[in-house]
Amino acid sequence: MNHPLPGKNNGKSRILVAPLDWGLGHATRCIPLISELLAQGAEVWLAGEGAQAQLLTHEFPHLPFLSLRGYRMHYAKTAKGLLWKMIRQGPKMHRAIQDEQQWLKKMIQQYQFDAVISDNRYGLHHADVPCIFITHQLEIKSSAGKWTERILQKRNYRYINKFTECWVPDIEGEDSLAGELAHPLLKPAVPVRYIGPLTRFSKKEMAEKNNHLLIILSGPEPQRSLLEEIMIREIPHFTGTATIVRGLPAAKTLIPSTSMIKFYNHLGSGELNREMQAAQFIISRSGYSTIMDAMTLQKKCIFIPTPGQTEQEYLGQYLMKKKIAYCISQKEFSLTAALIAARQFPYAIFPINSKQLLSNAVAAFLSQFSGRALG
């Protein structure tokens, strides 16, 4: 971990950025935001733990990093068991939110942060400091029916409305990648700003490898490992080449590679950018951060939603209906059958160029600190 720096850099706004610890997606989508904050002259501090900390300190080794305990939620092994397991973990999540609220009060007093940007961490708001909440889920899908969705949205907004603003990583209009999740009829009471898809990647001029796959494993356990087992069982029957990224930046154990199949525990942004562009197909969960990355690079994807995770199931079906990606359930997944279907699928992927939305949002956010005597 990086040791906190004691003094403030005179003339710079000190911004704390902290992502949620459910998978790596919340951390990866913070990378372009952090880069934009730095480019516009902010002093950025980071907070988190575990795999998220490993990823962000690898990307930004020069930035100070504070230890902040995650929510540490666990998924079930089956789709049916997920809803009950999440309900049972409700008190645990509530305690985590209360704990991070107390933690933030101490950190602001100790390190004099000018503002906070929270990616889906509900407790990181403060009465005296501007606090931004980032989410693509203003509407939360539920397998228990519409009435539970209304309850979940009300509870969601009760937290979001404690923040200064809500930033949504999506585009308004027909080019939306998140559909109803990001564009509900009822919005939070605080200002909502659409900042465009957040991706750390950029499209480069490079050739795609014929019959080459990139398989990205991600998300909370045990579902990450269950999908990995499926891929290890299926990949020997594939006649092309493949790169498999396990999504385990802190892991010390390795799966042996062959001349045709390469395994990596983790790849940095530059390497993963190249691997994504080289792949004929990307196979992954339909997590929103992966969707933003892949669609920015205009890649053909085969999405496998995490069983029981209604957000990913909705996104997979929504993007398939729009002919942006092919989607198949984990229960029905066969690599051979999925590739046959994907090769016949009428992909209609459109270019996305929304970097200016993020740049404008950060500029407007930082402008409130201009002229303030810092230090």
Secondary structure, DSSP 8 states (H G I E B T S, - for coil): -----SS--TT--EEEEEE--SSSHHHHTHHHHHHHHHHTT-EEEEEE-HHHHHHHHHH-TTS-EEE---------SSHHHHHHHHHHTHHHHHHHHHHHHHHHHHHHHHH--SEEEEES-TT--BTTB-EEEE-S-SS---TT-HHHHHHHHHHHHHHHTTSSEEEESS-SSTT-SSGGGT--SS--SS-EEE-----S---------TTEEEEE--SSTTHHHHHHHHHHHHGGG--SEEEEE---TT--------SSEEEES---HHHHHHHHHH-SEEEE---HHHHHHHHHTT--EEE---TT-HHHHHHHHHHHHTTS-EE--TTT--HHHHHHHHHHS---------HHHHHHHHHHHHHTTTT----
